Amino acid sequence: MTMFDLSDRVALITGSTKGIGRSIAARMAQAGAKVTVSSRKGDVCDEVAEEINRHWAANGGEAVAIPCHVGKEDQLESLVNQTLERYGKITTLVPNAAVNPYHGPSAEIPMSAFDKILETNVRSTFNLCRLVLPHMVERGEGGSVTLIASIAGLKGSVDLGAYAISKVAEHQMARNLAVENGPHGIRVNAIAPGLIKTDFAQALWTDPQRLAAVENTLPLRRLGDPDEVAGAVLFLASDAGAYVTGQVLNVCGGSSVV
């Protein structure tokens, strides 16, 4: 469908070698986009890019592997510059890389863990947007940014306090950047996934009893799949989402309403 066609788009996606990020990269390439696959490990980036090229070259999709540690500003700058050198533009940005090194009450979190969460999930995301958005503005042809946040940013949390703080910051980041860049035709949104079958939630979905207990609280009675988040990102990146900006889209099986 032409409304979802990304054949003229160049997408830069961080944290795109596994889980949600990997699905986003693959589905964008399937829709015809050129994508930059990026995470810290170069060999894994190469593996994912090669797989995408094998599967989706016939659709016009293409992937290039550019390793990057998002916490290092010089590597972020290199990631953006290398993508621009290869493709000449960045039309679509998906800052997906995030960490959560601590699970437990806020009173016991080491400040080093708190700092790492904010450094990666907030500062690095903001910095990547700061590096890419001026290029979109200069091109004068619009663009889209989709931050991968979390429904953890919608509720209080007993065990994910610092992570939740970082994710609600991304919700507000999307709103601020949408207001600032909307006059240039650039849309900025955030997606708030719920419980998705990724490594992040593996301890939950590999335990049948815990999984059943959680699924019974969800209106759809199941966890989500990374592809279901990728579908929402595809919508926001495409012409189908051309009038959507400054929003937080919950992809959570209804958990945000119960």
C-alpha positions as CSV (number, residue, x, y, z in Angstrom):
1,M,0.0,0.0,0.0
2,T,1.5,3.3,-1.0
3,M,0.6,5.0,2.3
4,F,3.0,2.6,4.0
5,D,5.7,2.7,1.3
6,L,9.1,3.7,2.6
7,S,11.1,3.4,-0.6
8,D,12.3,7.0,-0.4
9,R,13.2,6.8,3.2
10,V,16.5,6.4,5.1
11,A,16.1,5.2,8.6
12,L,18.6,5.3,11.4
13,I,17.7,2.9,14.2
14,T,19.8,2.4,17.3
15,G,19.7,-0.8,19.4
16,S,18.6,-2.6,16.2
17,T,20.4,-6.0,16.5
18,K,17.8,-7.7,18.7
19,G,14.3,-7.5,20.0
20,I,12.1,-4.5,19.1
21,G,14.9,-2.7,17.3
22,R,15.7,-5.6,15.0
23,S,12.1,-6.0,14.1
24,I,11.8,-2.3,13.3
25,A,14.8,-2.4,11.0
26,A,13.6,-5.5,9.2
27,R,10.0,-4.2,8.7
28,M,11.2,-0.8,7.4
29,A,13.5,-2.6,4.9
30,Q,10.6,-4.8,3.9
31,A,8.7,-1.5,3.2
32,G,11.5,-0.4,0.9
33,A,13.6,1.8,3.3
34,K,17.4,2.0,3.5
35,V,18.2,1.3,7.1
36,T,21.3,1.8,9.4
37,V,21.6,-1.1,11.8
38,S,23.5,-0.1,14.9
39,S,24.5,-1.5,18.3
40,R,27.7,-1.8,20.2
41,K,29.0,-5.0,18.6
42,G,30.1,-4.8,15.0
43,D,29.9,-8.5,14.2
44,V,26.3,-8.6,15.4
45,C,25.4,-5.5,13.3
46,D,27.0,-7.1,10.3
47,E,25.0,-10.3,10.8
48,V,21.6,-8.5,11.1
49,A,22.4,-6.2,8.1
50,E,23.3,-9.2,6.0
51,E,20.0,-11.0,7.0
52,I,18.0,-7.9,6.1
53,N,19.7,-7.6,2.7
54,R,19.1,-11.2,1.9
55,H,15.4,-11.0,2.7
56,W,14.3,-7.6,1.5
57,A,16.6,-6.5,-1.3
58,A,13.9,-7.5,-3.8
59,N,11.6,-5.0,-2.1
60,G,14.2,-2.2,-2.5
61,G,15.2,-2.4,1.1
62,E,18.8,-2.2,2.1
63,A,20.8,-2.3,5.4
64,V,24.2,-1.0,6.4
65,A,25.9,-1.9,9.7
66,I,27.4,0.9,11.7
67,P,28.4,0.0,15.3
68,C,28.0,2.6,17.9
69,H,28.0,3.0,21.7
70,V,25.3,5.5,22.2
71,G,26.8,6.7,25.4
72,K,29.8,8.1,23.6
73,E,29.2,11.4,21.8
74,D,32.0,10.9,19.3
75,Q,30.5,7.6,18.2
76,L,27.0,9.1,17.9
77,E,28.4,11.8,15.7
78,S,30.2,9.2,13.6
79,L,27.0,7.1,13.3
80,V,25.1,10.1,11.9
81,N,27.9,11.2,9.6
82,Q,28.5,7.7,8.2
83,T,24.8,7.3,7.5
84,L,24.7,10.7,5.7
85,E,27.8,9.9,3.7
86,R,26.3,6.6,2.5
87,Y,22.8,7.7,1.8
88,G,22.9,11.5,1.6
89,K,20.1,12.0,4.0
90,I,18.3,10.7,7.1
91,T,14.5,10.9,6.9
92,T,13.6,8.7,9.7
93,L,15.1,8.4,13.2
94,V,14.3,5.7,15.8
95,P,16.3,6.0,19.0
96,N,15.6,2.6,20.4
97,A,18.8,1.8,22.5
98,A,18.1,1.7,26.2
99,V,19.3,0.0,29.4
100,N,17.9,-1.0,32.8
101,P,20.8,-2.3,34.9
102,Y,18.7,-2.3,38.2
103,H,15.4,-3.9,39.3
104,G,14.2,-3.0,42.8
105,P,13.1,-0.2,45.1
106,S,14.4,3.3,44.5
107,A,15.9,3.6,48.0
108,E,18.4,0.9,47.1
109,I,19.5,1.8,43.6
110,P,23.2,2.5,43.3
111,M,23.6,6.0,41.9
112,S,25.9,4.6,39.3
113,A,23.0,2.6,38.0
114,F,20.7,5.6,38.1
115,D,23.2,7.7,36.2
116,K,23.7,5.0,33.6
117,I,19.9,4.7,33.0
118,L,19.5,8.5,32.5
119,E,22.7,8.7,30.5
120,T,21.6,6.1,28.0
121,N,17.9,6.4,27.9
122,V,17.5,10.2,28.1
123,R,20.8,12.0,27.4
124,S,21.9,9.8,24.5
125,T,18.4,9.9,23.0
126,F,18.2,13.6,23.2
127,N,21.8,14.0,21.8
128,L,21.0,11.8,18.8
129,C,17.9,13.9,18.1
130,R,20.0,17.0,18.4
131,L,22.5,15.6,15.9
132,V,19.9,14.5,13.3
133,L,17.1,17.1,13.4
134,P,19.2,20.0,12.0
135,H,19.9,17.9,8.9
136,M,16.1,17.2,8.5
137,V,15.4,20.9,8.9
138,E,18.2,21.9,6.4
139,R,16.8,19.5,3.8
140,G,13.5,21.1,4.0
141,E,11.5,17.9,3.1
142,G,10.2,17.0,6.6
143,G,11.0,13.8,8.4
144,S,10.0,11.7,11.4
145,V,11.4,10.7,14.7
146,T,9.9,7.9,16.8
147,L,11.2,7.5,20.3
148,I,10.8,4.0,21.8
149,A,9.6,4.8,25.3
150,S,7.5,2.5,27.6
151,I,4.2,2.3,29.5
152,A,6.5,2.3,32.5
153,G,6.4,6.0,32.0
154,L,2.6,6.1,32.6
155,K,2.4,4.5,36.0
156,G,4.2,4.3,39.4
157,S,6.5,1.4,39.8
158,V,7.8,-0.6,42.7
159,D,10.8,-2.1,40.9
160,L,11.4,0.0,37.8
161,G,11.5,3.5,39.3
162,A,14.6,4.9,37.6
163,Y,13.7,3.2,34.3
164,A,10.2,4.7,34.5
165,I,11.6,8.2,35.1
166,S,13.8,7.9,32.0
167,K,10.9,6.8,29.9
168,V,8.5,9.5,30.9
169,A,11.3,11.9,30.1
170,E,11.1,10.5,26.5
171,H,7.4,11.1,26.4
172,Q,8.0,14.8,27.2
173,M,11.0,14.9,24.8
174,A,8.6,13.8,22.0
175,R,6.2,16.6,22.8
176,N,8.8,19.3,23.0
177,L,10.6,18.3,19.8
178,A,7.2,18.0,18.0
179,V,6.4,21.6,18.9
180,E,9.9,22.8,17.9
181,N,10.1,21.0,14.6
182,G,6.5,20.8,13.4
183,P,6.8,24.1,11.4
184,H,9.5,22.3,9.4
185,G,7.2,19.4,8.6
186,I,9.0,17.1,11.0
187,R,6.9,14.8,13.2
188,V,8.1,13.5,16.5
189,N,6.3,10.8,18.5
190,A,6.9,8.2,21.1
191,I,5.8,4.6,21.3
192,A,5.2,3.1,24.7
193,P,5.4,-0.7,24.5
194,G,3.9,-2.8,27.2
195,L,5.2,-6.3,28.0
196,I,6.9,-7.6,24.8
197,K,8.6,-11.0,24.3
198,T,12.1,-9.7,24.3
199,D,15.3,-10.4,26.4
200,F,14.2,-7.5,28.7
201,A,11.2,-9.5,29.9
202,Q,12.6,-13.0,29.4
203,A,12.5,-13.9,33.1
204,L,8.7,-13.3,32.9
205,W,7.6,-15.0,29.8
206,T,9.8,-18.1,30.3
207,D,8.1,-18.7,33.7
208,P,4.7,-20.3,32.9
209,Q,3.2,-19.3,36.3
210,R,4.3,-15.7,36.2
211,L,3.4,-15.4,32.6
212,A,-0.1,-16.7,33.2
213,A,-0.6,-14.3,36.1
214,V,0.4,-11.3,34.1
215,E,-1.5,-12.3,30.9
216,N,-4.7,-12.6,33.0
217,T,-4.4,-8.9,33.8
218,L,-4.2,-7.8,30.2
219,P,-7.3,-7.2,28.1
220,L,-5.8,-9.2,25.2
221,R,-4.6,-11.9,27.5
222,R,-1.1,-12.2,26.0
223,L,2.2,-10.5,25.7
224,G,3.1,-8.6,22.6
225,D,5.6,-9.5,19.8
226,P,8.4,-7.2,18.6
227,D,6.8,-7.1,15.2
228,E,3.7,-5.6,16.7
229,V,5.7,-2.6,17.9
230,A,7.5,-2.5,14.6
231,G,4.1,-2.1,12.9
232,A,3.3,0.9,14.9
233,V,6.7,2.5,14.1
234,L,6.1,1.8,10.4
235,F,2.8,3.6,10.6
236,L,4.3,6.7,12.3
237,A,7.2,6.7,9.8
238,S,5.0,6.5,6.7
239,D,2.6,8.8,5.0
240,A,-0.2,6.9,6.9
241,G,0.9,8.8,10.0
242,A,1.4,12.1,8.3
243,Y,-0.9,14.0,10.6
244,V,0.3,12.5,13.9
245,T,2.9,14.3,16.0
246,G,3.6,15.0,19.6
247,Q,1.8,11.8,20.7
248,V,2.6,8.8,22.9
249,L,1.2,5.7,21.3
250,N,0.6,2.8,23.7
251,V,1.3,-0.6,22.2
252,C,0.5,-2.6,25.3
253,G,-2.4,-5.0,24.7
254,G,-4.6,-2.7,26.7
255,S,-2.5,-2.8,29.9
256,S,-2.6,1.0,30.2
257,V,-6.3,1.0,30.7
258,V,-6.6,-1.5,33.5
